[in-house]
């Protein structure tokens, strides 16, 4: 059985400069900086990740 293709294919790379304190907070929480930035971007867009790692509308905003 072949592995299913991911639904999201990144097409652009964005380089973001973050302060060292951001990295420290990410390390302290156990989150990667990439995951933290993905989460922040999702919140700004009114989305969240569900249990299957899919983006869905925030509760109450749908």
C-alpha positions, 0 to 999 in steps of 0.5 A: 500500500502506497503512502498517501500524499500530504494535503498541503504541499509547501510552495514558498519558503519564508525566512523570518527573523525572530528574537532569541527570547522566542527560541528560548520560549519555544525550547522551554515549552517543547515546541519547535519554532516552526510549529509555534509560528504555524500555530500563530499564523493559524490563530491570526487567520481564525484557524486551529489544528485538529487532532488529525493535524488539519486546519479547521475554523476556531470554535465559535467562529464558524 
